[in-house]
Amino acid sequence: MKPDSAAPAKILRLLQPLSAVALIVGIVIGAGIFKTPSLVAGISGDAGWALVLWLVGALISIAGALCYAELCTAYPNAGGDYHFLHRAFGRNISFIYGWSRATIINTGSIALLAFVFGDYMSTLVNLGTYSSAVWALLIVLVLTLVNLAGIHASSSMQTWLTLTEIVGLLAVVAAGFWVDAPASGAIQWFAQAPAPAQWGLCLVFVLLTFGGWNEAAYISAELKGGPRTMVRVILASMLILTAIYLLVNTALLLGLGLSGLSQSKTAAGDLLGLAFGPWAQKALGLFVAIAALTSINATMFVGARTNFAVGSDWKALRKLGQWQLDIGSPKQALTLQALISMGLIALGTQEADGFSAMVEFTAPVFWGFLFLVGLALLWLRQTDPSTTRPFKVPLYPVLPLIFCAACAWLTYSSVTYAISQKAIHVSMWLIASGILALLILRSREKALDQLPHQI
């Protein structure tokens, strides 16, 4: 059995279950739900099957969440995925993951969400040629300062932001059931099933919209109530997300019709405009900005935990492994995360669309490592059977295999897409630099291990 990568004894359980649910829901509900319903409706070509695709995506996500529930309760640790990979495959693989998360996955997600925030804020207050990037940099700085103020400040703000975000989505739902759009009566349900290729493409967008629930792993060591509470938090979050996404898509279909939804680039805004007037359509921009803001804050909160775990695992990086008990967060890890995120935002200004550039940059690496986490569950069941598992994945090994297959498929799809956009090379260079960093780090560790014998 592999040793722990980050000692949980340093960490206090300060996070309330409601705040934990708000974190997970806030991470998942980002800009995606405002963009992907139109794409799924247009590709599927049928209202009923479009909703089925969203339900299938929810079930696949719940299967993954159940896998994480077992890992989180068996191995609670602030390192999350890093810790699971460390126990299953050793510190080399886990370091490459930690490096990729610090330079690509987490910081890239923060950057792309910051660009969404910047795009919408620029419609209200334009700050010049690079207005979106300036807003993005400012929000990363402000939210980093909030997280540095402590876990209570960041989790409290997260709860209120998530509630505001949900209110905005419920307004879209109300509009869909309120408005009497001409197209609403022309909807045909289950008239024609999509082709297999259409199913695949739709599920790529659906699962990307559900992405982020895996971040629950990073709060497992800080949640009040222990393993049983962790399972309830994960399942409650997934049920809330599934209900919201199905209601939003149903409302959009009822209010705009299949044709109107598939042709709209701002479907939620168009629906609010039909139901409540132009002011509501403009107000949606504020809700989208809040959605991005909510996801950035939650992603920052959990993302710095990986940097902390890496620092706890390697002597040469021990400064990153310092946990400030007074604020309940790793200060150095948060600071490093902010600096890298700002660097990626600066890089994104060189592209035509900063948001799209960050999606192409992060998606292949994210899904590839999520596939490895699924394998880690299967591997640890075989190699570490003595560990107490307060929760076990039902229908084992069927659900973990379904989850792994979905992750492998999304890895392939996102790599293919990134190659078509000529965007894969940056991610690959950063992973290669992580391998080089690992070699240097191992050499440095060996020197530090020998140092006491030389004194």
C-alpha positions as CSV (number, residue, x, y, z in Angstrom):
1,M,0.0,0.0,0.0
2,K,1.3,3.4,-0.9
3,P,1.9,6.0,1.7
4,D,-0.3,9.1,2.1
5,S,0.8,12.0,-0.1
6,A,-0.5,14.7,2.1
7,A,-1.0,14.4,5.9
8,P,-4.6,15.1,6.7
9,A,-3.7,15.6,10.4
10,K,-2.8,19.2,9.5
11,I,-6.2,20.0,8.3
12,L,-9.3,20.9,10.4
13,R,-12.8,19.9,9.3
14,L,-14.3,23.4,9.0
15,L,-16.5,23.1,5.9
16,Q,-20.2,22.9,6.4
17,P,-22.2,20.4,4.2
18,L,-24.3,23.2,2.7
19,S,-21.2,25.1,1.7
20,A,-19.8,21.9,0.2
21,V,-22.9,21.4,-1.9
22,A,-22.7,25.1,-3.0
23,L,-19.0,24.5,-4.0
24,I,-19.8,21.5,-6.2
25,V,-22.9,23.0,-7.8
26,G,-21.1,26.3,-8.3
27,I,-18.2,24.7,-10.0
28,V,-20.4,22.7,-12.4
29,I,-22.9,25.4,-13.3
30,G,-20.7,27.7,-15.3
31,A,-21.2,29.2,-18.8
32,G,-21.9,25.8,-20.4
33,I,-25.6,25.6,-19.6
34,F,-26.1,28.9,-21.4
35,K,-24.3,27.7,-24.5
36,T,-24.8,23.9,-25.0
37,P,-28.6,23.4,-25.0
38,S,-28.9,25.0,-28.4
39,L,-26.1,22.8,-29.8
40,V,-27.6,19.6,-28.3
41,A,-31.1,20.5,-29.7
42,G,-29.7,21.3,-33.1
43,I,-27.6,18.2,-33.4
44,S,-30.2,15.8,-32.0
45,G,-33.0,17.2,-34.1
46,D,-35.8,16.0,-31.7
47,A,-37.0,17.6,-28.5
48,G,-37.7,14.3,-26.7
49,W,-34.4,12.7,-27.6
50,A,-32.6,15.9,-26.7
51,L,-33.9,15.6,-23.1
52,V,-33.0,11.9,-23.1
53,L,-29.4,12.8,-24.0
54,W,-29.2,15.2,-21.1
55,L,-30.6,12.5,-18.8
56,V,-28.0,10.0,-20.1
57,G,-25.3,12.5,-19.5
58,A,-26.5,13.0,-16.0
59,L,-26.5,9.2,-15.3
60,I,-22.9,8.9,-16.6
61,S,-21.9,11.8,-14.4
62,I,-23.7,10.2,-11.4
63,A,-21.8,6.9,-12.1
64,G,-18.6,8.9,-11.9
65,A,-19.7,10.7,-8.8
66,L,-20.4,7.4,-7.1
67,C,-16.8,6.2,-8.0
68,Y,-15.5,9.4,-6.3
69,A,-17.7,8.9,-3.3
70,E,-15.9,5.6,-2.7
71,L,-12.5,7.1,-3.2
72,C,-13.3,10.2,-1.1
73,T,-14.6,8.2,1.9
74,A,-11.9,5.5,1.8
75,Y,-9.0,8.0,1.3
76,P,-10.1,11.4,2.5
77,N,-7.4,13.9,1.7
78,A,-7.0,17.5,0.7
79,G,-5.0,16.3,-2.3
80,G,-8.1,14.7,-4.0
81,D,-7.3,13.1,-7.3
82,Y,-3.6,13.6,-6.7
83,H,-3.8,11.5,-3.6
84,F,-5.8,8.7,-5.3
85,L,-3.4,8.5,-8.2
86,H,-0.5,8.5,-5.7
87,R,-1.8,5.6,-3.8
88,A,-2.7,3.6,-6.9
89,F,0.2,4.4,-9.2
90,G,2.9,6.1,-7.2
91,R,4.4,9.5,-6.8
92,N,5.7,9.9,-10.4
93,I,2.3,9.6,-12.0
94,S,0.7,11.7,-9.3
95,F,3.3,14.4,-9.8
96,I,2.7,14.6,-13.5
97,Y,-1.0,15.0,-12.7
98,G,-0.3,17.7,-10.1
99,W,1.9,19.5,-12.6
100,S,-0.8,19.2,-15.3
101,R,-3.4,20.5,-12.9
102,A,-1.3,23.4,-11.8
103,T,-0.3,24.5,-15.3
104,I,-3.2,23.3,-17.5
105,I,-6.4,21.8,-15.9
106,N,-7.2,24.0,-13.0
107,T,-5.5,27.2,-13.9
108,G,-6.8,26.8,-17.5
109,S,-10.4,26.4,-16.2
110,I,-10.0,29.5,-14.0
111,A,-8.7,31.5,-17.0
112,L,-11.5,30.4,-19.4
113,L,-14.1,31.2,-16.8
114,A,-12.5,34.5,-16.2
115,F,-12.7,35.3,-19.9
116,V,-16.4,34.5,-19.8
117,F,-16.8,36.9,-16.9
118,G,-14.7,39.5,-18.7
119,D,-16.7,39.2,-21.9
120,Y,-20.0,39.9,-20.1
121,M,-18.6,42.7,-17.9
122,S,-17.1,44.4,-20.9
123,T,-20.7,44.8,-22.3
124,L,-21.4,46.9,-19.2
125,V,-18.1,48.7,-18.7
126,N,-15.6,48.5,-21.6
127,L,-12.0,48.9,-20.5
128,G,-10.4,49.2,-23.9
129,T,-8.9,46.9,-26.5
130,Y,-8.1,44.1,-24.0
131,S,-11.2,44.8,-21.8
132,S,-12.1,41.1,-21.4
133,A,-8.6,40.2,-20.3
134,V,-8.4,43.1,-17.9
135,W,-11.6,42.1,-16.2
136,A,-10.4,38.5,-16.1
137,L,-7.2,39.5,-14.4
138,L,-9.0,41.7,-11.9
139,I,-11.5,39.0,-10.9
140,V,-8.7,36.4,-10.5
141,L,-6.9,38.8,-8.2
142,V,-10.0,39.8,-6.2
143,L,-11.1,36.2,-5.7
144,T,-7.7,35.1,-4.7
145,L,-7.6,37.7,-2.0
146,V,-11.0,36.5,-0.8
147,N,-9.7,32.9,-0.5
148,L,-6.6,34.1,1.3
149,A,-8.9,35.7,3.8
150,G,-9.9,32.2,4.9
151,I,-12.2,29.3,4.3
152,H,-15.2,31.0,6.1
153,A,-15.1,34.0,3.8
154,S,-14.7,32.0,0.6
155,S,-17.3,29.4,1.5
156,S,-19.8,31.9,2.7
157,M,-19.5,34.0,-0.5
158,Q,-19.7,30.7,-2.6
159,T,-23.0,29.8,-0.9
160,W,-24.6,33.2,-1.8
161,L,-23.2,33.3,-5.3
162,T,-24.5,29.8,-6.0
163,L,-28.0,30.7,-4.7
164,T,-28.1,33.8,-6.9
165,E,-27.0,31.6,-9.8
166,I,-29.8,29.1,-9.2
167,V,-32.3,31.9,-8.9
168,G,-31.3,33.1,-12.4
169,L,-31.7,29.6,-13.9
170,L,-35.1,29.2,-12.2
171,A,-36.1,32.5,-13.8
172,V,-35.3,30.9,-17.2
173,V,-37.4,27.8,-16.1
174,A,-40.3,30.1,-15.1
175,A,-40.1,31.9,-18.4
176,G,-40.3,28.7,-20.4
177,F,-43.5,27.6,-18.7
178,W,-44.9,31.1,-18.7
179,V,-44.4,32.3,-22.3
180,D,-46.8,31.3,-25.0
181,A,-44.4,31.3,-27.9
182,P,-45.8,30.4,-31.3
183,A,-43.2,27.6,-31.8
184,S,-44.1,25.9,-28.6
185,G,-47.1,24.1,-29.9
186,A,-45.2,22.7,-32.9
187,I,-42.8,20.5,-30.9
188,Q,-42.6,16.9,-31.9
189,W,-41.5,14.5,-29.1
190,F,-39.6,11.4,-30.1
191,A,-40.4,11.7,-33.7
192,Q,-37.0,10.6,-35.0
193,A,-34.1,9.1,-33.0
194,P,-30.6,10.7,-33.6
195,A,-28.0,8.7,-35.5
196,P,-25.2,7.1,-33.3
197,A,-22.7,9.8,-34.4
198,Q,-25.2,12.5,-33.3
199,W,-25.5,10.8,-29.9
200,G,-21.8,10.8,-29.5
201,L,-21.4,14.5,-30.4
202,C,-24.3,15.6,-28.2
203,L,-23.0,13.7,-25.2
204,V,-19.6,15.4,-25.6
205,F,-21.3,18.7,-25.0
206,V,-23.6,17.4,-22.3
207,L,-20.8,15.8,-20.3
208,L,-18.7,18.9,-20.6
209,T,-21.6,20.9,-19.2
210,F,-21.8,18.5,-16.2
211,G,-18.0,18.6,-15.8
212,G,-16.6,19.7,-12.4
213,W,-18.4,17.4,-10.0
214,N,-15.0,15.5,-9.4
215,E,-13.8,18.5,-7.5
216,A,-15.7,17.1,-4.5
217,A,-12.6,15.0,-3.9
218,Y,-10.6,18.1,-2.7
219,I,-12.9,18.9,0.2
220,S,-13.2,15.3,1.6
221,A,-10.6,16.1,4.4
222,E,-12.2,19.4,5.4
223,L,-15.9,18.5,5.5
224,K,-17.7,18.3,8.8
225,G,-19.5,15.0,9.5
226,G,-17.1,12.5,7.9
227,P,-17.6,9.9,5.2
228,R,-21.4,9.5,5.4
229,T,-21.8,13.3,5.0
230,M,-19.4,13.2,2.0
231,V,-21.6,10.7,0.2
232,R,-24.7,12.8,0.9
233,V,-23.0,15.9,-0.3
234,I,-22.0,14.3,-3.6
235,L,-25.4,12.7,-4.3
236,A,-27.3,15.8,-3.3
237,S,-25.2,18.0,-5.6
238,M,-25.7,15.6,-8.5
239,L,-29.4,15.4,-8.0
240,I,-29.7,19.2,-7.8
241,L,-27.6,19.6,-11.0
242,T,-29.6,17.0,-12.9
243,A,-32.9,18.6,-11.9
244,I,-31.8,22.1,-12.9
245,Y,-30.4,21.0,-16.2
246,L,-33.5,19.0,-17.2
247,L,-35.8,21.8,-16.1
248,V,-33.8,24.5,-18.0
249,N,-33.7,22.4,-21.2
250,T,-37.4,21.6,-21.0
251,A,-38.2,25.3,-20.4
252,L,-36.1,26.3,-23.4
253,L,-37.8,23.8,-25.7
254,L,-41.3,24.8,-24.5
255,G,-40.6,28.5,-24.8
256,L,-38.6,28.7,-28.0
257,G,-39.5,25.4,-29.8
258,L,-36.9,23.0,-31.1
259,S,-36.2,25.1,-34.2
260,G,-36.0,28.4,-32.2
261,L,-33.7,26.8,-29.6
262,S,-31.4,25.2,-32.1
263,Q,-31.0,28.4,-34.1
264,S,-30.5,30.7,-31.1
265,K,-27.0,31.8,-29.9
266,T,-28.4,33.3,-26.7
267,A,-31.3,31.0,-26.0
268,A,-31.8,31.8,-22.3
269,G,-31.7,35.5,-23.0
270,D,-34.1,35.2,-25.9
271,L,-36.6,33.3,-23.7
272,L,-36.4,35.8,-20.9
273,G,-36.9,38.6,-23.4
274,L,-40.1,36.9,-24.7
275,A,-41.4,36.3,-21.3
276,F,-40.5,39.5,-19.3
277,G,-39.2,42.1,-21.9
278,P,-35.9,43.5,-23.0
279,W,-34.7,44.4,-19.5
280,A,-34.8,40.7,-18.5
281,Q,-32.8,39.7,-21.6
282,K,-30.1,42.2,-20.7
283,A,-30.2,41.1,-17.0
284,L,-29.2,37.6,-18.2
285,G,-25.7,38.9,-18.9
286,L,-25.4,39.6,-15.2
287,F,-26.5,36.1,-14.3
288,V,-23.9,34.6,-16.7
289,A,-21.2,36.7,-15.2
290,I,-22.3,35.5,-11.7
291,A,-22.3,31.9,-13.0
292,A,-18.7,32.4,-14.2
293,L,-17.8,34.2,-10.9
294,T,-19.2,31.3,-8.9
295,S,-17.3,28.7,-10.8
296,I,-14.0,30.7,-10.6
297,N,-14.3,31.0,-6.8
298,A,-15.1,27.3,-6.3
299,T,-12.4,26.2,-8.7
300,M,-9.8,28.4,-6.9
301,F,-10.9,26.9,-3.5
302,V,-10.4,23.3,-4.5
303,G,-7.6,23.8,-7.0
304,A,-5.0,25.1,-4.6
305,R,-5.4,21.8,-2.6
306,T,-3.5,19.9,-5.3
307,N,-0.6,22.3,-5.1
308,F,-0.7,21.8,-1.3
309,A,-0.6,18.0,-1.8
310,V,2.4,18.1,-4.1
311,G,4.2,20.3,-1.7
312,S,3.5,17.9,1.1
313,D,4.8,15.0,-0.9
314,W,8.1,16.5,-2.1
315,K,10.7,18.0,0.2
316,A,12.0,20.4,-2.4
317,L,8.5,21.9,-2.7
318,R,7.7,21.9,1.0
319,K,6.7,25.6,1.0
320,L,3.7,24.7,-1.1
321,G,2.7,22.1,1.5
322,Q,2.3,24.7,4.3
323,W,-1.3,24.8,5.5
324,Q,-2.3,28.0,7.4
325,L,-4.6,26.8,10.2
326,D,-5.7,30.4,11.0
327,I,-7.4,30.8,7.5
328,G,-8.0,27.1,6.8
329,S,-6.3,27.2,3.4
330,P,-2.8,26.8,1.8
331,K,-1.7,30.4,1.3
332,Q,1.4,29.7,-0.9
333,A,-0.6,27.2,-3.1
334,L,-3.3,29.8,-3.7
335,T,-0.8,32.4,-4.6
336,L,1.0,30.2,-7.1
337,Q,-2.4,29.2,-8.7
338,A,-3.3,32.9,-9.2
339,L,0.0,33.7,-10.8
340,I,-0.2,30.8,-13.3
341,S,-3.9,31.7,-14.1
342,M,-2.9,35.3,-14.8
343,G,-0.2,34.1,-17.1
344,L,-2.7,31.9,-19.0
345,I,-5.0,34.9,-19.3
346,A,-2.2,36.9,-20.8
347,L,-1.5,34.0,-23.2
348,G,-5.2,33.9,-24.2
349,T,-5.1,37.6,-25.3
350,Q,-3.0,36.4,-28.3
351,E,-5.9,34.2,-29.5
352,A,-9.0,35.3,-31.3
353,D,-11.3,33.8,-28.6
354,G,-9.7,33.4,-25.2
355,F,-12.5,31.1,-24.0
356,S,-12.3,28.7,-26.9
357,A,-8.5,28.7,-26.6
358,M,-8.7,27.6,-23.0
359,V,-11.2,24.9,-23.7
360,E,-9.0,23.4,-26.4
361,F,-6.1,23.7,-24.0
362,T,-7.6,22.0,-21.0
363,A,-10.1,19.4,-22.2
364,P,-7.8,16.6,-23.5
365,V,-5.6,16.6,-20.3
366,F,-8.6,16.9,-17.9
367,W,-10.5,13.8,-19.4
368,G,-7.3,11.8,-19.7
369,F,-6.4,12.1,-16.0
370,L,-10.1,11.5,-15.0
371,F,-9.8,8.2,-16.9
372,L,-6.8,7.4,-14.8
373,V,-8.7,8.1,-11.6
374,G,-11.4,5.7,-12.7
375,L,-8.7,3.0,-13.2
376,A,-7.3,3.9,-9.8
377,L,-10.6,2.8,-8.2
378,L,-10.4,-0.5,-9.9
379,W,-6.7,-1.0,-9.0
380,L,-7.1,0.0,-5.4
381,R,-10.0,-2.5,-4.9
382,Q,-7.5,-5.2,-5.9
383,T,-4.3,-4.1,-4.3
384,D,-5.7,-2.4,-1.1
385,P,-8.6,-4.6,0.0
386,S,-7.9,-4.1,3.7
387,T,-8.8,-0.4,3.7
388,T,-12.1,0.4,5.3
389,R,-14.6,1.6,2.7
390,P,-17.6,3.4,4.3
391,F,-19.2,3.5,0.9
392,K,-18.8,1.2,-2.1
393,V,-19.8,1.8,-5.6
394,P,-23.0,-0.1,-6.4
395,L,-23.0,-2.6,-9.3
396,Y,-19.2,-2.9,-9.1
397,P,-17.4,-3.2,-11.5
398,V,-20.0,-2.1,-14.1
399,L,-20.4,1.5,-13.1
400,P,-16.6,2.2,-12.8
401,L,-16.1,0.6,-16.2
402,I,-18.9,2.7,-17.7
403,F,-17.2,5.8,-16.2
404,C,-13.8,4.8,-17.5
405,A,-15.2,4.2,-21.0
406,A,-16.9,7.6,-21.0
407,C,-13.7,9.3,-19.9
408,A,-11.6,7.5,-22.6
409,W,-14.1,8.5,-25.2
410,L,-14.1,12.1,-24.2
411,T,-10.3,12.1,-24.1
412,Y,-10.2,10.9,-27.7
413,S,-12.9,13.4,-28.8
414,S,-11.2,16.4,-27.2
415,V,-7.8,15.4,-28.5
416,T,-9.2,15.0,-32.0
417,Y,-10.9,18.4,-31.7
418,A,-7.8,20.1,-30.3
419,I,-5.7,18.7,-33.2
420,S,-8.2,20.0,-35.7
421,Q,-7.8,23.4,-34.1
422,K,-4.0,23.1,-34.0
423,A,-4.2,23.7,-30.2
424,I,-2.8,20.4,-28.8
425,H,0.9,21.3,-29.0
426,V,0.8,23.8,-26.0
427,S,-0.7,21.2,-23.7
428,M,1.8,18.5,-24.8
429,W,4.7,20.9,-24.3
430,L,3.6,21.6,-20.7
431,I,3.2,17.9,-19.9
432,A,6.7,17.3,-21.4
433,S,8.0,20.1,-19.2
434,G,6.4,18.3,-16.2
435,I,8.4,15.2,-17.0
436,L,11.5,17.2,-17.1
437,A,10.6,18.9,-13.8
438,L,10.0,15.4,-12.3
439,L,13.5,14.3,-13.3
440,I,15.0,17.5,-11.8
441,L,12.9,17.1,-8.6
442,R,13.9,13.5,-8.1
443,S,17.5,14.5,-8.4
444,R,17.0,17.3,-5.9
445,E,15.1,14.9,-3.5
446,K,18.1,12.5,-3.6
447,A,20.5,15.3,-2.7
448,L,18.3,16.4,0.2
449,D,18.0,12.8,1.5
450,Q,21.8,12.5,1.5
451,L,22.4,15.9,3.1
452,P,21.9,14.8,6.8
453,H,24.5,12.0,6.3
454,Q,27.1,14.5,5.2
455,I,26.8,16.6,8.3
